[in-house]
Every structure is written in C-alpha cells, then in structure tokens.
Amino acid sequence: MPEICSAKDCRTAATWALLWNNPKIHTPDRRKTWLACDEHKASLSDFLDRRGFLRDVEPFTNS
C-alpha cells in the first residue's frame, strides 16, 4: 500500500517528503516528516514555512 499525502482528506500517493521541526520543542537535528502529493506540496510547505518549521523538501520514494 502506498504512503498517502498528509493533507486533510487527501488519499493520493505521496511524492514529496516535507522535513520539519519545531525549534521550541525539538532539538535542531530532529526532523519530523509530512508527506505530500504534487497537488498539496505547496500548501503544506507554505503552512510549515510560515511557522518557521520547514527545513527541507525532498522527493519521496516508498521503498
């Protein structure tokens, strides 16, 4: 079964990994991951970036 996008109610296979952390509660090297489809990559990235949480965006492969 493919990993799915983290956007609410989306059931599309993920193609992007959004790596983030909250500097108030995570150590600088800690990375949490949200998965995104092509349609939701920008909106999820923007959400994290506006809060200062987004660290990196990488292609996601389910291997």
Buried (B, 14 or more C-beta within 10 A) or exposed (E): EEBBBBBEEBEBBBBBBBBBBEEEEEEEEEEEBBBBBEEBBEEBBEBBBEEEBBBEBEEBEEE
